Every structure is written in structure tokens, then in C-alpha cells.
Amino acid sequence: MSADVFDIIVIGAGPGGCATAARISEARPDWRIALVETGPATGNMLVSIPAGISGLVGRRNRHNYAYETVPQPELNGRRGFQPRGRGVGGSSLINAMIYMRGQAEDYDGWAAAGCIGWGWRDVLPLFLRGEDNTRGADAFHGKGGPLHVDDLWTDVALTGDFITAAEQAGYPLNSDFNGPTQEGFGAYQLFQKDGRRFDAGRAYIHTRRGPNLAVLSDTQAVRLTFEQNRATGVEVRHGGRTRTITARGEIVLAGGAFGTPQLLMLSGVGPAENLRRHGIAVISDRTQVGANLQDHLDHISSRLIRGGGAIGTTPLGSIPLVRGILPFLRRRRGSLSSNFAEAGGFVRSSPLVDRPDLQFHFTIGLVDDHARRILLKTGISLHVCVLRPASRGTVTLANADPTRPLLIDPRYLSDAGDLRTLIEGVRIAEHILRQPAFEQHRGRPFRALDPQDDAAIEASIRNHADTIYHPVGTCRMGSDPASVVDPELRVRGVSGLRIADASIMPTLVSGNTQAPSAMIGERAADLILRSVNR
């Protein structure tokens, strides 16, 4: 077989792409698999150190595209920030490593809407198969999978104080958000091993890669090639040279909620009117490519503290980091093994809501503007987001240049109900931060906010809220003809092409998205392998 001919080509090495490529490679050693990734093959030192997130997520670097949205009318015309991972591992290289599946009702809702095979009973075995949880295997957890899941490697008093404060505020405790129920507050489990970040690249590729899997890193996918309506290959660019690699079997797109619709549209699959405007020949007019964008809009309530324990840029805040160097080098313990967002919770915004619709992330540092703003103060932050927003946005091409970012328009708060729910979430956050457990830290608000003043809370949301990095849905899965992919993840209107990332989610899951993205990759591999064995 030619060096440029593969049985399966996977484009994008995030959690979904890594899972798809690895599982097919393992199951079919007689096949040649290509995994194409724009970014580097391995992460730098900041990637492996969990606390390195503070230097990765807030600015453009070799592992972060650092996109921006178009101005958001409901956020006073501000442009949102959209960090996305770049390299083998995708956004799992730069995120907070939180292991969260969402709620069973999320997936049962997909199945009820026509996505047969995607209900909770269908996807739970995929989560279990992928998991290697240090707590061991049971009805809700797996052991021996590629994704190492562990408890915190730190012992930060502030994190315990937060959990106590949530209990004092009247909320239940929860030691396992991926167990029988998600509701309550507690410490998060993380994608972490021996105190280090365990990203999807380490999990699926670097530690399990077979000789039949070629990782084409630092390689830009320019456009897909078609014969009639069948995807046959991809034009790629590496080191200034462009060539076409060909698939004997299928091509799988796994570039995420932004990268996947962009490549589809650049290749002629998308809204015909928009494609023609940029001089792109239309292969298939699919109006929903780039539509249905959903994301978790996040507001932060913060407190300045005088005692130690919090991490920051002040002399006091730098003490935990300095003290953490030797413990991390010796035993992978200490503050450098912290993901900062060590604990959180899930609650209902109202007694009338049947399941949690708010998520909280507690961080042991003062966070403002995605840590892009240097604060010469020490404090703590409590994030809150609406789990299932009704607002829907779009991504569209700015031009026909594959190296240029999309026009990202989440249309945050375009549904008024999202604002009402987020106001309740901020009220709860402020209530928790006022509990006796925090009195010892003698904290005062970073931005004063009266929890009973809805107008002030709304103003704070419009002035400061932004993403907590969970964009999904731009290549919606469904059983209806307008959907971008069918429940087998096949792109409608063409053949030989599937999608295996968060862009296929019909609706946003109730939590962080790394674990569900890997599950989608596991499912994609099963579907492809099953199709050739029929």
C-alpha cells in the first residue's frame, strides 16, 4: 500500500479522535490508520503539570488556538474568549481535567429525540470501558480502560472549607458526581495519573499506540476530496508542502465544535449560500452545518482572603506554588498537582426543576477574564453556569482560508430563560460564599454584589460572564433529514464520512465535556468496525 493510502483517516486528535483511532487500530491490526492533527505530537512541561493550566488557557500558544467570538449583544457587545486545545490530546491538554459524564436524562433525551443507540443504558458501557478509576470497578465505574481517573492529589484546606460552606448553605454532599446521582457538592475526580495531567493523547495514543497507527502531527487538514459524493481523502499541509492522503475505507472528522464544521464547509458541505459567497464549490447543501452551537456561559463570584492557601500572583499567593515544587518533583504531590478547580457541585435553580440545572466550580485562586488579567490580590472564586441553556448560536466561515478562524457566535442569553436561571445561580454562589466556613479567611468581595439585587446580578452577568469552555452541537446528530449526522454518525448528503466529537451532540450535556467526547469516539469506532463486519 502507498504511504499516502490508509484504510481509515481520522482528522483531529482531541478525545473523540484519539479514542476512535486507537480503538480501530487495536481491533484491526491489519488496517493502516492515520490520525491527522494540526498541533504538536506531545505537550510541553506546562501541559503535564496540572497547575500549568494557568499559563495555558488564557493566551494563544502552541497548545491553544485562543479564539474569540463575534461581539455578543446580550453581553454588552463584548467579544467572548474561546480557548481550544491544539495538539495530540486536543482540549484535554489545556482544560481543568474534570471527569464528568453528565446526567442519564441527557442521553435518554437524545434517544427520545430519535438518536437510537444513544440512551443512558447504551452509553454507560462505553464510559465504563474507557475508564480506569482508582476507586475500582462497580456499577458506575470501570477499571482497566485507557482513561485514568483519580481523586485529588492535593490537600487544600480552602477546598474543604468550600464543601463545608455548601453544606452549611443547605445543600447535600456528594462524593461521586458520576455515581447514582449528580446532585450535591464535593471534590471532583480528575483525568490525572501520578499527580500529572492524563490527557487523551497519553491515554489513547502515546501509551497504547500500535504500529498500524500513523500520527501525522503538525499537519493541517486543508479540505476533503470527493469522487461524486463520496469522501475519498484529505488534502493536508505539512512543513510548507501540500499533498493528498487517501482513505480506502472511511474518513472520520474529530476537530471539535469549531474545527469539524469549518473543514466540512471548506470542503463544500454546508449552507450553499454561504459557501458560494466564499467561492467554494458545493458538494452537499447542508444548512445545519455550523448551526445549533451551545455552550456553558459562566459567571464568577470572588472573595479576597487574608489567610494562606489560595494561589495567586501576590507574595502570599505565590507561597503555595513555591512550597509545592519539591513535593511535586519528589512525589507528584502539592500545589502543582492542583487543577485549581478542585471542587464544585450541581443544584436545582428552583424546587420546580426536576434535576440539577446549575453547575459550580470552586477555584483556589482569584480568576478574572480567563486568568488573562493579572491580579495583585489573593482570593478564591466560585463559578456557576446554566447546564442546559436554551440559547443557540452559529459558526460560519469568515473566508475560504483554512488557517483563519471561524466567525463564532454563541448568541449567549438570546433566550431570556437562560438569564433568569443564571441569576439564581449567582444568588446561590453568593449565599455559599457568605457561610461561616469562610469567616476564618476574613474575606471581602472582589466585586461587591448584593445577592438580593437582581438588577445588580444581571449587570454583573452582562459585564463579566463568559464561556467555561464547553462548545458543542454544530454538526447535530438526529433522525430527521435536516440533521448533519444520523445516529450512526454518518454525514448526511455524502458517503464515507463520519463525525466523532462534541459537535454531534443534539443538546449540551449537564457537565464538563471531555468524558462525553471520548465516549463518542468509542462509539464511533464500534460503529465503523460493526459496519465492515456485517
Secondary structure per residue as TSV (DSSP state, phi and psi in degrees):
chain	resnum	aa	ss	phi	psi
A	1	M	-	360.0	140.8
A	2	S	-	-61.8	151.3
A	3	A	T	-62.7	-22.3
A	4	D	T	-100.2	12.9
A	5	V	E	-117.1	128.5
A	6	F	E	-129.2	160.7
A	7	D	S	-77.4	-42.3
A	8	I	E	-133.5	135.6
A	9	I	E	-117.4	125.4
A	10	V	E	-111.0	126.9
A	11	I	E	-111.3	110.7
A	12	G	-	111.5	122.9
A	13	A	-	-111.9	42.7
A	14	G	S	-79.3	-170.0
A	15	P	H	-55.2	-42.0
A	16	G	H	-66.3	-45.9
A	17	G	H	-67.0	-41.1
A	18	C	H	-63.0	-43.5
A	19	A	H	-64.2	-44.5
A	20	T	H	-61.0	-51.7
A	21	A	H	-62.4	-44.7
A	22	A	H	-66.0	-44.2
A	23	R	H	-67.0	-40.1
A	24	I	H	-67.0	-40.9
A	25	S	H	-59.9	-42.5
A	26	E	H	-66.6	-42.2
A	27	A	H	-75.6	-29.4
A	28	R	-	-127.5	78.9
A	29	P	T	-64.6	-13.9
A	30	D	T	-84.7	-5.7
A	31	W	S	-98.0	152.0
A	32	R	-	-101.2	127.0
A	33	I	E	-115.6	136.1
A	34	A	E	-113.3	132.4
A	35	L	E	-115.0	110.4
A	36	V	E	-98.1	127.7
A	37	E	-	-139.8	129.4
A	38	T	S	-64.5	-36.6
A	39	G	S	-88.8	-172.6
A	40	P	-	-73.0	162.7
A	41	A	S	-73.3	-33.5
A	42	T	S	-130.9	157.5
A	43	G	-	-86.6	161.7
A	44	N	-	-85.9	-174.1
A	45	M	H	-62.3	-37.5
A	46	L	H	-61.7	-32.9
A	47	V	H	-64.8	-43.7
A	48	S	H	-73.5	-26.0
A	49	I	S	-88.6	117.3
A	50	P	G	-52.8	-41.9
A	51	A	G	-66.5	-12.0
A	52	G	G	-64.4	-11.4
A	53	I	H	-54.7	-31.7
A	54	S	H	-65.0	-24.8
A	55	G	H	-100.0	0.0
A	56	L	H	-109.2	-41.0
A	57	V	T	-80.6	-25.2
A	58	G	T	-92.1	-3.8
A	59	R	S	-149.3	158.2
A	60	R	-	-69.4	132.2
A	61	N	B	-155.7	-174.9
A	62	R	T	-64.0	-15.6
A	63	H	T	-112.8	6.4
A	64	N	B	-142.4	119.2
A	65	Y	-	-69.0	-30.1
A	66	A	-	51.9	59.1
A	67	Y	E	-73.8	166.2
A	68	E	E	-126.9	153.3
A	69	T	E	-86.7	170.4
A	70	V	E	-72.6	162.3
A	71	P	E	-54.3	136.7
A	72	Q	E	-103.0	111.9
A	73	P	G	-56.4	-39.3
A	74	E	G	-80.7	-4.4
A	75	L	G	-112.7	37.0
A	76	N	T	58.4	33.9
A	77	G	T	78.1	7.8
A	78	R	E	-72.2	149.5
A	79	R	E	-87.6	130.7
A	80	G	E	-80.5	160.3
A	81	F	E	-104.8	136.4
A	82	Q	E	-132.3	81.0
A	83	P	-	-68.7	134.9
A	84	R	-	-137.0	141.0
A	85	G	B	-72.4	150.5
A	86	R	-	-136.8	117.7
A	87	G	S	131.3	172.8
A	88	V	T	-69.7	109.5
A	89	G	T	128.0	-22.4
A	90	G	G	60.1	-139.9
A	91	S	G	-70.6	-11.1
A	92	S	G	-69.9	-8.0
A	93	L	G	-78.0	-23.2
A	94	I	T	-129.1	3.8
A	95	N	S	-89.8	-172.8
A	96	A	-	-89.1	9.0
A	97	M	-	68.0	15.0
A	98	I	B	-75.1	130.2
A	99	Y	-	-91.7	109.5
A	100	M	-	-147.4	132.0
A	101	R	-	-96.2	-26.9
A	102	G	-	102.1	-164.6
A	103	Q	-	-105.9	149.4
A	104	A	H	-55.2	-35.8
A	105	E	H	-64.7	-26.4
A	106	D	H	-58.6	-50.1
A	107	Y	H	-76.1	-35.6
A	108	D	H	-64.4	-31.2
A	109	G	H	-66.2	-38.7
A	110	W	H	-60.4	-47.0
A	111	A	H	-63.8	-41.3
A	112	A	H	-64.3	-27.5
A	113	A	T	-84.3	3.5
A	114	G	T	113.6	-1.5
A	115	C	-	-88.3	76.5
A	116	I	T	-63.2	134.9
A	117	G	T	93.6	4.2
A	118	W	-	-119.9	14.0
A	119	G	S	-70.7	170.5
A	120	W	H	-58.3	-42.9
A	121	R	H	-65.8	-24.6
A	122	D	H	-78.0	-40.4
A	123	V	H	-90.3	-24.0
A	124	L	H	-56.0	-44.1
A	125	P	H	-60.0	-29.8
A	126	L	H	-70.9	-40.7
A	127	F	H	-61.0	-45.2
A	128	L	H	-64.3	-40.2
A	129	R	H	-63.0	-35.3
A	130	G	H	-82.6	-11.9
A	131	E	E	-95.9	142.7
A	132	D	E	-130.2	83.7
A	133	N	E	-92.2	130.2
A	134	T	T	-65.4	-16.9
A	135	R	T	-78.1	-11.4
A	136	G	-	99.3	176.7
A	137	A	-	-93.6	143.1
A	138	D	S	-156.4	-161.0
A	139	A	S	-65.3	-21.4
A	140	F	S	-115.1	-3.2
A	141	H	-	-138.8	151.4
A	142	G	-	-111.7	162.9
A	143	K	S	-137.2	134.8
A	144	G	S	98.9	-1.9
A	145	G	S	-79.2	177.5
A	146	P	S	-75.0	-24.6
A	147	L	E	-91.4	105.2
A	148	H	E	-78.2	125.0
A	149	V	E	-120.8	131.5
A	150	D	E	-141.2	162.8
A	151	D	-	-78.4	171.7
A	152	L	-	-58.3	142.2
A	153	W	S	-97.9	10.9
A	154	T	-	-116.9	166.5
A	155	D	-	-136.4	75.0
A	156	V	-	-95.7	121.4
A	157	A	H	-59.7	-36.1
A	158	L	H	-60.6	-35.7
A	159	T	H	-64.6	-43.2
A	160	G	H	-63.8	-38.1
A	161	D	H	-63.0	-39.3
A	162	F	H	-62.4	-46.5
A	163	I	H	-62.3	-39.9
A	164	T	H	-62.8	-42.0
A	165	A	H	-62.2	-40.2
A	166	A	H	-62.7	-39.6
A	167	E	H	-66.7	-40.5
A	168	Q	H	-62.6	-29.8
A	169	A	T	-78.1	-3.5
A	170	G	T	103.0	11.7
A	171	Y	-	-102.7	147.2
A	172	P	-	-71.5	157.7
A	173	L	B	-92.1	153.4
A	174	N	-	-144.3	118.5
A	175	S	S	-90.5	-4.3
A	176	D	-	-152.4	97.9
A	177	F	T	-70.7	-13.1
A	178	N	T	-106.5	19.5
A	179	G	S	-96.8	-145.2
A	180	P	S	-62.2	-33.2
A	181	T	-	-139.8	149.8
A	182	Q	-	-93.6	-19.8
A	183	E	-	-68.4	142.5
A	184	G	E	118.4	-175.0
A	185	F	E	-123.2	148.6
A	186	G	E	176.3	-171.7
A	187	A	E	-82.9	145.4
A	188	Y	-	-82.4	148.6
A	189	Q	-	-89.3	151.8
A	190	L	E	-128.7	156.8
A	191	F	E	-78.1	87.8
A	192	Q	E	-148.7	142.4
A	193	K	E	-140.6	128.0
A	194	D	T	52.4	38.9
A	195	G	T	80.5	-6.3
A	196	R	E	-104.2	158.5
A	197	R	E	-59.8	136.4
A	198	F	-	-119.1	82.1
A	199	D	-	-75.0	171.3
A	200	A	H	-64.6	-29.1
A	201	G	I	-66.4	-44.9
A	202	R	I	-63.9	-40.1
A	203	A	I	-67.0	-49.4
A	204	Y	I	-100.3	-30.1
A	205	I	I	-108.1	-60.3
A	206	H	I	-65.5	-33.2
A	207	T	T	-98.9	-7.7
A	208	R	T	-133.5	8.4
A	209	R	-	-68.8	128.5
A	210	G	-	-91.8	167.3
A	211	P	T	-68.1	-14.2
A	212	N	T	-91.5	3.5
A	213	L	E	-108.9	114.4
A	214	A	E	-98.7	121.4
A	215	V	E	-97.0	111.4
A	216	L	E	-97.8	83.2
A	217	S	-	-84.0	167.9
A	218	D	S	51.3	36.1
A	219	T	-	-127.3	117.3
A	220	Q	E	-87.0	126.0
A	221	A	E	-79.8	117.3
A	222	V	E	-88.6	-50.1
A	223	R	E	-165.3	157.9
A	224	L	E	-83.1	150.9
A	225	T	E	-107.8	147.5
A	226	F	E	-131.7	148.0
A	227	E	E	-117.7	116.5
A	228	Q	T	54.3	-121.0
A	229	N	T	-108.9	15.4
A	230	R	E	-99.6	128.5
A	231	A	E	-70.7	125.7
A	232	T	E	-117.0	-18.8
A	233	G	E	-174.5	-171.7
A	234	V	E	-143.0	134.6
A	235	E	E	-82.5	123.9
A	236	V	E	-123.9	155.6
A	237	R	E	-126.5	126.4
A	238	H	E	-142.7	124.9
A	239	G	T	58.1	34.3
A	240	G	T	84.2	-3.8
A	241	R	E	-108.7	136.0
A	242	T	E	-110.5	134.5
A	243	R	E	-146.8	169.4
A	244	T	E	-113.4	127.5
A	245	I	E	-104.0	145.0
A	246	T	E	-116.5	144.6
A	247	A	E	-108.4	125.2
A	248	R	S	-74.3	-30.0
A	249	G	S	-107.2	-114.9
A	250	E	-	-110.6	162.2
A	251	I	E	-114.0	135.9
A	252	V	E	-119.7	124.3
A	253	L	E	-92.7	131.7
A	254	A	-	-145.4	43.3
A	255	G	-	-89.1	4.1
A	256	G	H	87.4	-178.2
A	257	A	H	-65.0	-17.8
A	258	F	H	-105.9	-48.0
A	259	G	H	-67.3	-37.9
A	260	T	H	-68.3	-51.1
A	261	P	H	-63.4	-31.7
A	262	Q	H	-62.5	-47.0
A	263	L	H	-66.6	-38.4
A	264	L	H	-58.7	-48.6
A	265	M	H	-67.1	-40.8
A	266	L	H	-62.1	-23.9
A	267	S	T	-94.7	1.5
A	268	G	T	96.1	12.8
A	269	V	E	-114.5	106.8
A	270	G	E	164.5	-165.5
A	271	P	-	-64.7	115.5
A	272	A	H	-57.4	-41.6
A	273	E	H	-61.2	-44.2
A	274	N	H	-67.4	-38.6
A	275	L	H	-64.9	-45.3
A	276	R	H	-63.8	-32.6
A	277	R	H	-60.4	-28.9
A	278	H	T	-102.7	12.7
A	279	G	T	74.1	25.1
A	280	I	-	-99.1	127.4
A	281	A	-	-67.5	133.9
A	282	V	-	-85.1	121.4
A	283	I	S	-89.7	-44.5
A	284	S	E	-150.3	125.9
A	285	D	E	-80.7	101.0
A	286	R	-	-121.7	97.4
A	287	T	T	-67.5	-20.4
A	288	Q	T	-88.5	-5.3
A	289	V	T	-65.6	120.3
A	290	G	T	92.9	-8.0
A	291	A	-	-89.7	177.2
A	292	N	-	67.7	22.5
A	293	L	B	-64.3	128.7
A	294	Q	B	-129.6	148.9
A	295	D	-	-156.1	159.5
A	296	H	-	-91.2	110.6
A	297	L	E	-83.2	132.8
A	298	D	E	-122.5	134.9
A	299	H	E	-118.2	144.7
A	300	I	E	-116.7	127.5
A	301	S	E	-105.1	133.5
A	302	S	E	-131.7	154.9
A	303	R	E	-132.3	137.8
A	304	L	E	-81.2	142.8
A	305	I	-	-129.7	152.5
A	306	R	S	-100.8	-24.9
A	307	G	S	-79.0	175.2
A	308	G	S	-83.7	178.3
A	309	G	-	111.8	-36.2
A	310	A	-	-78.7	153.7
A	311	I	B	-105.3	134.8
A	312	G	-	-166.3	-168.2
A	313	T	S	-97.6	0.7
A	314	T	S	-81.2	165.2
A	315	P	H	-55.2	-41.1
A	316	L	H	-66.7	-42.2
A	317	G	H	-71.1	-22.0
A	318	S	H	-83.6	-13.8
A	319	I	H	-58.8	-47.3
A	320	P	H	-59.8	-35.6
A	321	L	H	-68.8	-44.4
A	322	V	H	-64.2	-44.9
A	323	R	H	-66.5	-22.2
A	324	G	H	-84.4	-8.7
A	325	I	H	-64.3	-53.5
A	326	L	H	-65.4	-45.3
A	327	P	H	-58.9	-34.2
A	328	F	H	-72.0	-42.3
A	329	L	H	-65.8	-35.4
A	330	R	H	-84.2	-45.4
A	331	R	H	-132.9	6.8
A	332	R	S	61.1	26.3
A	333	R	-	-105.8	176.8
A	334	G	S	93.5	-175.7
A	335	S	G	-63.9	-27.9
A	336	L	G	-69.6	-16.7
A	337	S	G	-88.5	4.7
A	338	S	-	-84.7	140.0
A	339	N	-	-89.2	5.3
A	340	F	S	71.7	-47.1
A	341	A	E	-87.9	72.8
A	342	E	E	-80.7	-23.3
A	343	A	E	-144.3	170.3
A	344	G	E	-178.5	-159.0
A	345	G	E	-175.1	170.3
A	346	F	E	-133.4	125.2
A	347	V	E	-138.7	170.3
A	348	R	-	-95.7	138.5
A	349	S	S	-73.9	-17.5
A	350	S	S	-155.7	149.7
A	351	P	T	-61.1	-18.3
A	352	L	T	-79.3	-12.2
A	353	V	-	-84.6	135.3
A	354	D	S	-84.0	-12.0
A	355	R	S	-156.4	162.8
A	356	P	-	-54.9	133.7
A	357	D	-	-124.5	10.4
A	358	L	E	-132.2	140.7
A	359	Q	E	-122.7	141.9
A	360	F	E	-119.0	142.1
A	361	H	E	-124.5	122.3
A	362	F	E	-98.6	126.4
A	363	T	E	-116.9	141.1
A	364	I	S	-88.0	39.4
A	365	G	B	-159.8	162.9
A	366	L	-	-86.0	115.6
A	367	V	-	-114.2	131.7
A	368	D	-	-146.2	133.0
A	369	D	G	53.3	49.6
A	370	H	G	60.8	30.9
A	371	A	G	64.7	17.5
A	372	R	T	-82.4	-19.7
A	373	R	S	-99.4	121.8
A	374	I	-	-77.4	122.5
A	375	L	-	-111.9	121.8
A	376	L	S	-87.6	50.4
A	377	K	S	-143.3	161.0
A	378	T	-	-117.2	134.7
A	379	G	E	-169.1	-169.0
A	380	I	E	-129.0	159.4
A	381	S	E	-136.6	143.6
A	382	L	E	-125.5	111.5
A	383	H	E	-89.0	148.6
A	384	V	E	-141.4	139.9
A	385	C	E	-137.4	155.6
A	386	V	E	-82.7	123.2
A	387	L	S	-71.0	-38.1
A	388	R	S	-126.2	71.6
A	389	P	-	-64.4	148.3
A	390	A	-	-91.2	-14.7
A	391	S	-	-66.1	140.9
A	392	R	-	-129.8	135.7
A	393	G	B	-121.6	-165.4
A	394	T	E	-143.5	159.0
A	395	V	E	-125.4	135.1
A	396	T	E	-137.0	159.4
A	397	L	-	-70.4	137.8
A	398	A	S	-84.4	-33.0
A	399	N	S	-165.5	-171.1
A	400	A	S	-95.6	14.9
A	401	D	-	-89.2	116.7
A	402	P	T	-67.1	-15.0
A	403	T	T	-89.7	-6.4
A	404	R	S	-95.0	141.7
A	405	P	-	-70.8	161.3
A	406	L	-	-73.0	168.4
A	407	L	E	-88.0	108.1
A	408	I	E	-99.4	119.1
A	409	D	E	-130.5	88.7
A	410	P	-	-68.8	-18.6
A	411	R	-	53.4	48.2
A	412	Y	T	-54.4	137.8
A	413	L	T	61.6	17.9
A	414	S	-	-67.7	-20.4
A	415	D	S	-100.5	121.4
A	416	A	H	-62.7	-26.2
A	417	G	H	-63.1	-31.7
A	418	D	H	-62.6	-40.1
A	419	L	H	-65.0	-44.3
A	420	R	H	-60.7	-42.2
A	421	T	H	-68.2	-39.8
A	422	L	H	-67.3	-35.6
A	423	I	H	-58.4	-43.9
A	424	E	H	-62.4	-38.4
A	425	G	H	-63.5	-42.4
A	426	V	H	-64.7	-39.4
A	427	R	H	-59.8	-42.7
A	428	I	H	-65.0	-42.9
A	429	A	H	-59.2	-45.8
A	430	E	H	-64.4	-36.5
A	431	H	H	-64.1	-43.6
A	432	I	H	-63.9	-42.1
A	433	L	H	-69.2	-12.2
A	434	R	T	-97.1	8.7
A	435	Q	S	-79.0	158.7
A	436	P	G	-57.1	-27.8
A	437	A	G	-58.7	-24.1
A	438	F	G	-97.7	-2.4
A	439	E	G	-62.2	-34.3
A	440	Q	G	-62.4	-20.7
A	441	H	G	-90.6	-3.5
A	442	R	T	48.1	44.9
A	443	G	-	-84.0	154.7
A	444	R	E	-128.5	158.1
A	445	P	E	-62.0	141.7
A	446	F	S	-69.4	-43.7
A	447	R	S	-126.0	114.1
A	448	A	-	-61.2	133.3
A	449	L	-	-148.5	121.7
A	450	D	-	-82.2	117.2
A	451	P	T	-65.6	-12.8
A	452	Q	T	-96.2	-1.4
A	453	D	-	-102.6	94.6
A	454	D	H	-61.1	-37.7
A	455	A	H	-64.6	-40.3
A	456	A	H	-67.6	-39.8
A	457	I	H	-64.4	-44.8
A	458	E	H	-59.5	-42.8
A	459	A	H	-62.7	-39.8
A	460	S	H	-64.9	-40.6
A	461	I	H	-61.5	-48.4
A	462	R	H	-66.9	-28.6
A	463	N	H	-86.8	-25.1
A	464	H	H	-131.4	-21.7
A	465	A	-	-65.7	148.0
A	466	D	E	-160.0	-177.7
A	467	T	E	-63.7	153.2
A	468	I	-	-113.1	24.6
A	469	Y	S	78.7	43.4
A	470	H	-	-129.2	52.8
A	471	P	-	-72.5	136.2
A	472	V	B	-147.6	173.4
A	473	G	-	91.8	0.6
A	474	T	T	-79.6	-4.0
A	475	C	T	-134.0	62.3
A	476	R	-	-52.6	133.8
A	477	M	B	-84.8	142.3
A	478	G	-	-173.4	171.7
A	479	S	S	-95.2	-8.8
A	480	D	S	-82.3	152.6
A	481	P	T	-62.9	-23.1
A	482	A	T	-78.9	-17.6
A	483	S	S	-63.8	153.4
A	484	V	S	-76.4	-42.1
A	485	V	B	-125.4	152.5
A	486	D	-	-86.6	175.9
A	487	P	T	-62.9	-10.0
A	488	E	T	-92.7	7.0
A	489	L	-	70.3	15.8
A	490	R	B	-83.3	132.5
A	491	V	B	-70.7	127.0
A	492	R	T	-73.1	146.8
A	493	G	T	90.1	-12.6
A	494	V	S	-138.3	176.2
A	495	S	B	-130.1	163.9
A	496	G	S	74.4	17.8
A	497	L	E	-139.0	128.4
A	498	R	E	-130.1	169.1
A	499	I	E	-127.3	139.7
A	500	A	-	-139.4	64.6
A	501	D	S	-156.7	-175.1
A	502	A	G	-67.4	-12.6
A	503	S	G	-64.8	-19.9
A	504	I	G	-83.4	-10.5
A	505	M	-	-60.2	123.7
A	506	P	S	-65.0	-39.2
A	507	T	S	-137.7	153.6
A	508	L	-	-68.9	135.1
A	509	V	-	-73.8	160.3
A	510	S	S	-86.6	69.6
A	511	G	S	156.1	-166.8
A	512	N	-	-68.7	156.1
A	513	T	S	-109.3	-0.6
A	514	Q	H	-66.2	-48.5
A	515	A	H	-62.6	-45.5
A	516	P	H	-61.5	-34.2
A	517	S	H	-65.4	-42.1
A	518	A	H	-64.8	-38.8
A	519	M	H	-59.9	-41.0
A	520	I	H	-61.6	-39.8
A	521	G	H	-64.3	-40.4
A	522	E	H	-60.2	-43.7
A	523	R	H	-66.4	-40.8
A	524	A	H	-60.6	-43.3
A	525	A	H	-60.8	-43.8
A	526	D	H	-59.9	-43.6
A	527	L	H	-64.3	-41.5
A	528	I	H	-66.7	-46.0
A	529	L	H	-64.2	-38.6
A	530	R	H	-66.3	-35.4
A	531	S	H	-67.2	-30.4
A	532	V	H	-87.9	-10.9
A	533	N	-	-100.0	1.5
A	534	R	-	-71.6	360.0
